[in-house]
Amino acid sequence: MGNNFSISESLDNILGERGLELAQDIFDKATKQFLTPARENIFNAFKYTNFDDVKVLILGQDPYPNLEHAHGLAFSSKAEKCPASLKNIFKVINKNFGTDYEFKSWELTPWAKQGVFLLNTALTFYDEKSQNKILKLWKPFIDLVLEKLSKRNKPLVVMLWGNKAQERALPFFENKENILVLTSTHPSPLGANKGNNCFMECNHFKECNDFLKQHNLPEINWYL
């Protein structure tokens, strides 16, 4: 019997029957107890960004714990107030390009549609106490996605902010041809200004566009 579970056409083709069965199994278990995002938004990162067209990976950890923010894209928010980490991301974008653009939307769908893959390492959130279990539950699927992404033989920029993102993804992307890995502390106010490789001093968005230009790919318009 064939598998009826579908995420997006581009990812379905890459995952194949066994990968989709894994996704279905994890999805069924994860959605027995979850708060965010809404069920129809859980796989939005894959639906907004064609897997074959991914140019940039930004790896987050968990969805926001409330529905006014969370809609399936890492760091992106639909709330009225800008989340603190995203506020720092916008500050660094302006710093990288010497601009003073006033961001008025926190929803990063325009990035996703340009090939910025805004992936969390857990696609659902229940509560702080349970979240380590949720991360472990999603791990086989996310690892499969990262593995497939690392083997595409296409230019890719990977932005890993914070120790957790780096520990999770560096084994897949380190020392790979045509892949630029950019690391720093997390953009959260707790770590954005700390250490020798702090997020607020990084040049990731400019470096990303320079890399894409060198590989004859359209640069990302980071201004929403």
C-alpha positions in Angstrom: 0.0 0.0 0.0 1.3 3.4 -0.9 1.9 6.2 1.6 -0.6 9.1 1.5 1.3 11.4 3.7 2.6 14.5 1.9 4.7 17.5 3.0 5.5 19.3 -0.2 6.1 17.9 -3.7 9.8 18.8 -3.8 10.6 17.2 -0.4 8.3 14.2 -1.0 10.4 13.3 -4.0 13.6 13.5 -2.0 12.4 11.7 1.1 10.8 8.9 -0.8 8.4 6.4 0.7 10.5 5.5 3.7 11.2 9.1 4.6 7.5 10.0 4.4 6.6 7.1 6.5 9.1 8.3 9.1 7.6 11.8 8.9 4.1 10.5 9.2 5.0 8.4 12.3 6.7 11.4 14.1 3.9 13.8 13.1 1.2 11.4 14.5 3.1 11.1 17.8 4.0 14.8 18.1 0.5 16.0 17.5 -1.0 13.9 20.3 0.2 16.7 22.6 1.2 20.0 21.1 0.4 23.7 21.5 2.1 25.4 18.6 2.1 26.0 15.7 -1.4 25.3 14.4 -1.5 21.8 12.8 -1.7 23.2 9.2 1.4 25.3 9.8 3.8 22.6 11.2 5.5 21.9 7.8 5.4 25.5 6.5 9.2 25.8 6.2 9.0 23.1 3.5 5.9 24.5 1.9 7.2 28.0 1.4 10.6 27.0 0.3 11.1 24.5 -2.6 13.7 22.0 -1.3 15.5 22.1 -4.7 15.8 25.9 -4.5 17.2 26.3 -0.9 20.1 28.7 -1.0 20.3 29.5 2.7 19.6 27.4 5.8 18.9 29.2 9.1 18.5 26.7 11.9 16.4 27.5 14.9 15.4 25.2 17.8 11.7 25.3 18.9 8.6 27.0 17.6 7.4 29.9 19.7 5.3 28.7 22.6 2.3 30.8 21.7 0.1 30.8 18.6 0.2 34.6 18.0 3.9 34.1 17.1 4.4 30.6 15.8 3.5 29.7 12.2 6.1 27.1 11.2 9.1 29.2 10.2 12.1 29.6 12.5 12.4 33.1 14.1 9.4 34.3 12.1 6.5 35.8 14.0 2.9 36.9 13.3 2.6 38.8 16.6 2.1 42.5 16.9 5.4 42.8 19.0 8.7 41.8 17.5 10.4 39.0 19.4 13.7 40.0 21.0 15.9 37.6 18.9 14.4 38.8 15.7 14.8 42.4 16.7 18.6 41.7 17.0 18.6 39.9 13.6 17.1 43.1 12.0 19.7 45.3 13.7 22.5 43.2 12.3 21.0 43.2 8.8 21.0 47.0 8.9 24.5 47.0 10.3 25.8 44.6 7.5 24.5 46.8 4.7 24.9 50.3 6.3 21.1 51.0 6.3 18.5 52.1 8.8 15.5 50.3 7.3 12.5 50.2 9.7 11.2 46.6 9.8 7.4 46.7 10.3 6.6 43.0 9.8 8.1 40.1 11.7 6.8 37.5 9.3 9.7 36.1 7.3 7.7 34.4 4.5 9.4 36.7 1.9 12.7 35.3 2.9 11.4 31.7 2.7 10.0 32.4 -0.8 13.5 33.5 -1.9 15.1 30.2 -0.8 15.9 30.9 2.8 15.0 27.6 4.6 13.8 28.6 8.1 14.0 25.3 9.8 13.5 24.4 13.5 15.0 21.3 15.0 11.6 20.5 16.5 8.5 21.3 14.5 6.1 21.3 17.4 6.1 22.8 20.9 4.1 21.5 23.9 5.7 22.8 27.1 9.2 23.5 28.5 9.2 20.3 30.6 8.4 18.1 27.6 10.5 19.9 25.0 13.6 17.7 25.2 11.4 14.7 24.4 9.9 16.6 21.5 13.3 17.5 20.2 14.4 13.8 20.4 11.1 12.8 18.7 11.7 15.0 15.7 15.5 14.3 15.5 15.4 11.4 13.0 13.3 13.4 10.5 15.3 16.6 10.9 18.6 14.7 10.6 17.3 13.1 7.4 16.4 16.5 6.0 19.8 18.0 6.9 21.6 15.0 5.4 19.6 15.3 2.1 20.3 19.1 2.0 24.1 18.5 2.5 24.3 16.1 -0.4 22.5 18.1 -3.0 25.8 19.3 -4.6 24.5 22.8 -4.9 25.8 26.1 -3.4 24.4 26.6 0.1 24.9 29.1 3.0 24.3 27.6 6.5 23.8 30.0 9.4 24.2 28.4 12.8 23.6 30.7 15.7 24.3 29.3 19.2 25.9 26.2 20.5 22.8 24.0 20.0 22.4 24.8 16.3 26.1 24.3 15.8 26.3 20.9 17.6 23.3 19.7 15.7 24.2 20.7 12.2 28.0 21.1 11.9 28.5 17.3 11.3 26.4 17.5 8.2 27.9 20.6 6.6 31.5 21.1 7.8 34.2 20.9 5.1 31.7 20.4 2.2 32.4 21.8 -1.2 30.1 24.7 -2.2 28.8 25.1 1.4 29.6 28.2 3.4 29.0 27.7 7.1 28.6 30.8 9.3 28.5 30.6 13.1 28.0 33.0 16.0 26.4 33.2 19.4 22.6 33.1 19.4 20.7 36.4 18.6 18.8 36.2 21.9 19.6 39.1 24.2 21.1 36.5 26.6 24.0 35.8 24.2 23.9 38.2 21.2 26.7 40.4 22.6 28.8 37.8 24.4 32.1 36.1 23.4 34.6 36.6 20.6 32.1 35.4 18.0 29.1 37.3 19.1 26.0 37.6 16.9 25.8 41.4 17.0 29.3 41.8 15.4 28.7 39.2 12.7 28.6 39.9 9.0 26.5 36.9 8.0 23.9 38.5 5.8 26.5 40.4 3.7 28.8 37.3 3.6 25.8 35.2 2.5 24.9 37.6 -0.4 28.6 37.8 -1.5 28.8 34.0 -1.6 25.5 33.7 -3.6 26.8 36.3 -6.1 30.1 34.4 -6.5 28.1 31.4 -7.4 25.9 33.3 -9.9 22.8 33.0 -7.7 20.3 35.8 -6.9 21.2 37.6 -3.6 18.6 37.6 -0.8 16.6 40.7 -0.3 16.6 40.8 3.5 14.3 43.8 3.7 10.7 42.7 4.2 
